[in-house]
Amino acid sequence: MNQEKQTKKQYLQQKLLEQQGEARIVRKIIMIVILVIVAVAACIGIGGYLYVQSALNPADPDNQKIQEVEIPIGSSVGNISTILAEQGVIKNAKIFKYYIKFKNESGFQAGSYKLAPSMTLPEIIKSLKTGKVVMDAQLKITIPEGKQLVQIAHIIAEKTNQDPKDVFEQMNDKAFINKMRAKFPDLLTDEIYGKNVRYPLEGYLFPATYDFYEEKPSLDMIVTEMLKKTDEVLAQYKDEMNEKQFSNHKLLTLASLIEEEATAKVDRDVISSVFFNRMKIDMPLQTDPTVLYAKGQHQEKVLYKDLEVNSPYNTYQNKGLTPGPIANAGTVSIEAALNPAASDYLYFLATSTGEVVFAKTLDEHNQNKAKYITNKK
């Protein structure tokens, strides 16, 4: 009996030891599981932090290439975030969306923006709120009014450290021009290849200051911006152009003649009226800048012998407008071409002080020449 009790006691002790061993194993397993969960959570937390931190940085700090981003009217923060991500301006749409909400930003404006992957989120937000580019331009190119294509080529070449001849040659290369035509089919029509047109892009590069956010923008990029500006300006006058049956080419051609004849002290709409009055009676325009353009050289004065230059651009020998523009015209000259003043003038001349004197008859014009030019010599 005692032996049986002893055996049972040993059995219970053995069972207890086994249970204690299993409990230790369970505790170890639980501890390992807890440590794994903590480690995974820590990894997820660190990974999440690094992920968010990366998404808050510029999409590409070294990429200053400008992206044209259009924000439609009525776009939500989510829509804006998606558009920016699709354009490669930001890394992550959701993170940008939450960032905006966390910063309590609002007041974004619809419109067309020039943004770069190198911009920070605060810069992008500021641009979207102000409607302005907040990056500093790496290069500015200013094209004054009245410049001819060869002069514009020199300006671009000087700013971009290129050979003016190479720039001018490329701007007249047919493949290059056709590439521009593909971008602006409504602006660059078949008329730029019209009979006797000297340079297809003459008069189409709008006079303005252009900001570029790359240190070395390509000629393609530069000319594209200039043509885009011309396209935007002419779009404002489409109704008037249609009403008066003006094509882009005809309008820019007439505007260029006004631009080249105008001085700072003249109402260009009056000069415009002289051209219109002459064309109505089939009278040659007889404007000196066209003679200089025909000769392809700059002179202080046009001499009588110069009037004999054989060229379709010589408006002393040919009636009507020149085959194409002879320079780039600004907005004032474009508006003058569309809205000439009501006058009976057929003649005008510029005095030594820059004043422009108009006349209705040839006799009156000759009197003005004697008074303001001949007698002043």
C-alpha positions in Angstrom: 0.0 0.0 0.0 2.8 2.4 0.9 4.6 1.5 -2.3 1.4 2.3 -4.3 1.2 5.7 -2.6 4.8 6.3 -3.2 4.4 5.5 -6.9 1.4 7.8 -7.2 3.3 10.5 -5.5 6.2 10.2 -7.9 3.7 10.2 -10.8 2.1 13.4 -9.6 5.5 15.0 -9.1 6.5 14.0 -12.6 3.3 15.5 -14.1 3.9 18.7 -12.2 7.4 19.0 -13.5 6.2 18.4 -17.0 3.5 21.0 -16.6 6.0 23.5 -15.3 8.3 22.8 -18.2 5.4 23.3 -20.7 4.5 26.6 -18.9 8.1 27.8 -19.3 8.0 26.9 -23.0 4.7 28.7 -23.4 6.1 31.8 -21.7 9.2 31.7 -23.9 7.0 31.4 -27.0 4.8 34.2 -25.9 7.9 36.3 -25.1 9.4 35.6 -28.5 6.1 36.4 -30.2 5.8 39.7 -28.3 9.4 40.5 -29.2 8.7 39.7 -32.9 5.5 41.9 -32.9 7.4 44.7 -31.3 10.3 44.4 -33.8 7.8 44.2 -36.7 5.9 47.2 -35.3 9.2 49.1 -34.9 10.3 48.2 -38.4 6.9 49.3 -39.8 7.1 52.5 -37.8 10.6 53.3 -38.9 9.8 52.3 -42.5 6.6 54.3 -42.4 8.5 57.3 -41.0 11.2 57.0 -43.7 8.5 56.6 -46.4 6.6 59.7 -45.3 9.8 61.7 -44.9 10.9 60.7 -48.4 7.4 61.6 -49.8 7.7 65.1 -48.2 11.0 65.8 -50.1 11.2 67.1 -53.7 10.3 64.5 -56.3 13.7 65.0 -57.9 16.0 67.6 -56.3 18.3 67.6 -59.4 15.5 68.0 -62.0 14.7 71.6 -62.7 12.8 70.8 -65.9 9.5 72.8 -65.9 6.3 70.8 -66.2 3.2 72.5 -67.5 0.5 71.6 -65.0 -3.1 72.5 -65.6 -5.4 72.8 -62.5 -9.0 72.8 -63.6 -11.6 75.0 -62.0 -13.3 73.3 -59.0 -10.5 70.8 -58.4 -10.5 69.3 -54.9 -7.3 68.8 -52.9 -7.4 65.2 -53.9 -7.7 66.0 -57.5 -4.8 68.5 -57.3 -2.6 65.9 -55.5 -3.3 63.3 -58.2 -2.5 65.8 -61.0 0.8 66.8 -59.4 1.8 63.2 -58.9 0.9 62.2 -62.4 3.0 65.1 -63.7 5.9 63.9 -61.6 6.0 67.1 -59.6 5.4 65.3 -56.2 6.2 61.8 -55.1 3.0 60.7 -53.5 -0.5 62.1 -53.9 -1.9 60.8 -50.6 1.0 62.1 -48.5 0.7 65.5 -50.2 -3.1 65.5 -49.5 -2.5 64.7 -45.8 0.3 67.3 -45.6 -2.0 70.0 -46.9 -4.7 69.0 -44.4 -2.2 68.9 -41.6 -0.9 72.3 -42.5 -4.5 73.6 -42.9 -3.7 75.0 -46.4 -6.4 76.3 -48.7 -7.2 78.9 -51.3 -5.6 77.0 -54.3 -6.2 78.7 -57.7 -7.2 77.0 -60.9 -4.9 77.8 -63.9 -1.8 76.8 -65.8 1.3 76.4 -63.7 5.0 75.9 -64.4 6.3 73.5 -61.7 9.4 71.5 -61.4 10.2 68.2 -59.7 13.0 70.0 -57.8 10.5 72.3 -56.0 9.7 71.7 -52.3 6.2 71.1 -51.1 6.0 74.6 -49.5 7.1 76.1 -52.8 4.5 74.2 -54.7 1.8 75.1 -52.3 2.8 78.8 -52.4 2.7 78.7 -56.2 -0.8 77.1 -56.3 -2.1 79.7 -53.8 -0.6 82.8 -55.5 -0.8 81.7 -59.1 2.8 82.5 -59.6 6.1 80.6 -60.1 8.1 80.9 -56.9 11.4 79.5 -58.3 14.2 81.8 -59.3 14.7 81.8 -63.0 18.1 80.4 -64.1 18.0 82.3 -67.3 16.1 85.4 -68.6 15.9 86.3 -72.3 14.4 89.6 -73.3 13.3 90.2 -76.8 12.5 93.9 -77.5 9.8 94.9 -79.9 10.7 95.4 -83.5 13.6 92.9 -83.6 14.1 90.8 -86.7 14.7 87.0 -86.7 18.5 87.4 -87.2 18.7 89.8 -84.3 16.7 87.5 -82.1 19.0 84.7 -83.0 21.9 86.8 -81.8 20.2 87.6 -78.5 19.5 83.9 -77.9 23.0 82.9 -78.9 24.5 85.5 -76.5 22.4 84.3 -73.6 23.0 80.6 -74.2 26.7 80.8 -75.3 26.1 79.5 -78.8 27.2 80.6 -82.3 24.6 83.1 -83.7 25.0 81.5 -87.1 24.1 78.1 -85.7 21.1 79.4 -83.9 19.8 81.3 -86.9 20.4 78.3 -89.2 18.5 76.0 -86.8 15.6 78.5 -86.6 15.3 78.3 -90.3 15.7 74.5 -90.6 12.6 73.0 -92.2 12.6 70.0 -89.8 12.8 72.4 -86.8 10.0 74.6 -88.2 7.8 71.6 -88.9 8.3 70.5 -85.3 7.1 73.9 -84.2 4.1 73.7 -86.6 3.1 70.4 -85.0 3.0 72.1 -81.6 1.2 75.2 -82.9 -0.8 74.1 -86.0 -3.3 77.0 -85.7 -0.6 79.6 -85.4 1.9 78.4 -87.9 -0.2 77.8 -91.0 0.8 77.1 -94.6 1.2 80.9 -95.1 4.6 80.9 -93.4 5.8 78.9 -96.4 4.1 81.3 -98.8 5.7 82.5 -102.0 8.7 84.8 -101.4 8.5 84.5 -97.6 12.1 85.0 -96.6 12.1 83.4 -93.1 9.1 81.3 -92.0 9.3 82.3 -88.3 10.0 86.0 -88.9 7.5 88.0 -86.8 6.1 85.0 -84.9 8.5 85.2 -81.9 6.6 87.6 -79.5 8.6 90.4 -77.9 8.7 89.8 -74.1 10.9 88.7 -71.3 11.1 84.9 -70.9 12.1 83.1 -67.7 13.7 79.7 -67.9 14.3 77.5 -64.9 17.0 75.4 -66.5 20.5 76.6 -66.8 20.8 75.5 -70.4 17.4 75.5 -72.1 17.4 74.1 -75.6 16.5 76.2 -78.6 13.5 74.0 -79.0 12.3 75.1 -75.5 13.1 78.8 -76.0 11.3 79.1 -79.4 8.4 77.0 -78.1 7.9 79.6 -75.3 8.0 82.5 -77.7 5.5 80.9 -80.1 3.3 80.0 -77.2 3.2 83.6 -76.1 2.3 84.7 -79.7 -0.4 82.1 -79.8 -1.8 83.3 -76.5 -1.7 87.0 -77.5 -3.4 86.4 -80.9 -6.1 84.3 -79.2 -7.4 87.4 -77.5 -8.2 89.0 -80.9 -9.7 86.0 -82.7 -13.2 87.6 -82.9 -11.8 90.8 -84.4 -9.5 88.9 -86.8 -12.4 86.8 -88.1 -14.6 89.9 -88.5 -12.0 91.7 -90.5 -10.8 88.6 -92.3 -7.3 88.7 -90.9 -5.2 85.6 -90.8 -2.4 85.3 -88.3 0.1 85.9 -91.1 -1.6 89.0 -92.5 -2.1 90.5 -89.1 1.5 90.0 -88.0 2.7 91.3 -91.3 0.8 94.5 -91.1 1.6 94.9 -87.4 5.3 94.5 -88.2 5.2 97.4 -90.7 3.5 99.6 -88.2 6.0 98.5 -85.5 9.0 99.4 -87.8 7.5 102.8 -88.8 6.4 103.9 -85.3 8.2 106.1 -82.9 7.6 106.6 -79.2 5.8 109.8 -80.0 3.2 108.6 -82.5 -0.2 107.0 -82.3 0.2 103.8 -84.2 -3.4 103.6 -85.1 -2.9 106.7 -87.3 0.0 105.0 -89.1 -2.2 102.0 -89.5 -4.9 104.2 -91.1 -2.4 105.5 -93.7 -1.6 101.9 -94.7 -5.3 101.1 -95.0 -6.1 104.2 -96.9 -3.3 103.5 -99.4 -4.4 99.9 -99.9 -8.0 101.0 -100.5 -6.9 103.0 -103.5 -4.3 100.5 -104.7 -1.5 102.8 -103.8 1.9 101.3 -102.8 2.6 101.5 -99.1 6.1 102.9 -99.8 7.4 102.3 -96.3 11.2 102.6 -95.9 11.7 99.7 -93.4 10.6 97.3 -96.1 13.4 98.6 -98.3 16.0 98.0 -95.6 14.6 94.5 -95.0 14.8 93.8 -98.7 18.4 94.8 -98.7 19.1 92.8 -95.6 21.2 95.4 -94.0 20.9 98.3 -91.5 21.2 101.9 -92.6 20.5 105.2 -90.9 18.7 106.5 -94.0 17.1 105.1 -97.1 18.5 106.7 -100.2 16.7 107.1 -103.6 18.9 104.5 -105.1 17.9 102.0 -102.4 14.3 102.3 -103.6 15.2 100.4 -106.7 16.2 97.2 -104.9 14.5 94.3 -106.6 12.6 92.4 -103.9 9.0 91.4 -103.2 9.6 93.0 -99.8 10.2 96.5 -101.5 6.8 98.3 -101.0 8.0 101.0 -103.4 7.9 98.6 -106.2 5.1 96.2 -105.1 1.6 97.1 -103.9 0.0 95.7 -100.8 1.6 94.0 -97.9 5.0 92.3 -97.9 5.1 88.5 -98.3 5.5 88.2 -94.5 6.4 90.1 -91.4 9.6 92.1 -91.4 10.0 92.1 -87.6 8.3 91.1 -84.4 5.4 93.4 -83.4 4.2 94.1 -79.9 0.6 94.3 -78.6 0.2 98.0 -79.4 1.0 97.5 -83.1 -1.2 94.4 -83.3 -4.1 96.4 -81.9 -3.3 99.3 -84.3 -3.4 96.9 -87.2 -6.8 95.7 -86.1 -8.2 99.1 -85.3 -6.9 101.8 -87.5 -7.9 105.4 -86.7 -10.5 107.1 -88.9 -8.4 109.5 -91.1 -7.9 110.7 -94.7 -4.1 110.7 -94.4 -2.0 109.1 -97.1 1.4 110.3 -96.1 3.5 110.7 -93.0 7.1 111.4 -92.1 9.2 111.4 -88.9 10.9 114.6 -87.8 14.4 114.8 -86.2 12.7 115.0 -82.8 10.7 111.8 -83.3 7.4 113.5 -84.0 5.4 112.1 -86.9 3.7 114.5 -89.2 0.8 113.3 -91.3 -0.6 114.7 -94.6 -3.6 114.1 -96.8 -2.1 115.1 -100.2 1.3 114.9 -101.9 1.6 118.7 -101.9 1.1 118.9 -98.2 3.5 116.0 -97.7 6.2 117.8 -99.8 5.7 121.0 -97.7 6.2 118.9 -94.5 9.4 117.5 -96.0 10.7 120.9 -96.8 9.8 122.2 -93.4 11.0 119.4 -91.2 13.7 117.6 -93.2 15.2 119.6 -96.2 15.5 122.9 -94.3 16.9 121.2 -91.2 19.9 119.9 -93.1 
